[in-house]
Amino acid sequence: MVQTDSQFKAFIRFVLDALRDIAAEKDEKIRTAKMEKVLDNLQKTLED
């Protein structure tokens, strides 16, 4: 599967937005849960 530059940039925007959301989270438990979700989604993307 070949991605265009704009598709790759959209993916990076998604990851950056998710990481910024996590960084802004004050509650440690919620921050950890959000990070686990992002990491899980990235791992699943690699496995597809």
C-alpha positions as MATLAB code, in Angstrom:
seq = 'MVQTDSQFKAFIRFVLDALRDIAAEKDEKIRTAKMEKVLDNLQKTLED';
ca = [
       0.000    0.000    0.000;
       1.441    3.332   -1.071;
       0.542    6.533    0.749;
       0.548    9.947   -0.797;
       2.337   12.778    0.964;
      -1.000   14.302    1.968;
      -2.206   10.993    3.449;
       1.004   10.653    5.450;
       0.719   14.248    6.679;
      -2.881   13.584    7.755;
      -1.707   10.562    9.737;
       1.027   12.627   11.406;
      -1.542   15.325   12.267;
      -3.705   12.663   13.945;
      -0.776   11.375   16.011;
       0.371   14.889   16.939;
      -3.157   15.884   17.997;
      -3.498   12.749   20.132;
      -0.124   13.370   21.807;
      -0.979   17.012   22.510;
      -4.262   15.887   24.073;
      -2.362   13.448   26.275;
       0.222   16.065   27.273;
      -2.550   18.461   28.336;
      -4.301   15.861   30.513;
      -3.867   16.613   34.224;
      -5.155   13.293   35.597;
      -2.393   10.667   35.589;
      -4.780    7.710   35.196;
      -6.590    9.299   32.253;
      -3.270   10.336   30.679;
      -1.971    6.776   30.991;
      -5.166    5.317   29.508;
      -5.043    7.725   26.572;
      -1.385    6.909   25.926;
      -2.109    3.175   26.005;
      -4.899    3.688   23.462;
      -2.651    5.659   21.094;
       0.146    3.102   21.436;
      -2.292    0.254   20.784;
      -3.689    2.005   17.707;
      -0.190    2.622   16.330;
       0.748   -1.018   16.895;
      -2.406   -2.203   15.112;
      -1.590    0.131   12.215;
       1.844   -1.472   11.871;
       0.295   -4.947   11.882;
      -2.281   -4.191    9.168;
];
